[in-house]
């Protein structure tokens, strides 16, 4: 699936204060967007420019496009709309 590049800064969510400079870590959750569809994935692997995640929350609309909970997806840091810190 083609993910949208985020134009502008990524947003962060978590217990304040959120460390926005800490590298992306395994176990964190990321929100991705493809066209107007958004999904949340749990990050399971971070290697160089490729991040892998498991779909944990798919919107009803994107389910029609073939992604369901439990599917694995690959993306880059530039595709993360929101990063949910642990």
Secondary structure by P-SEA (a helix, b strand, c coil): ccccccccbbbbbccccccccccccccbbbbbbcccbbbbbccccccccbbbbcccccccccccccccccbbbbbccccccccccc
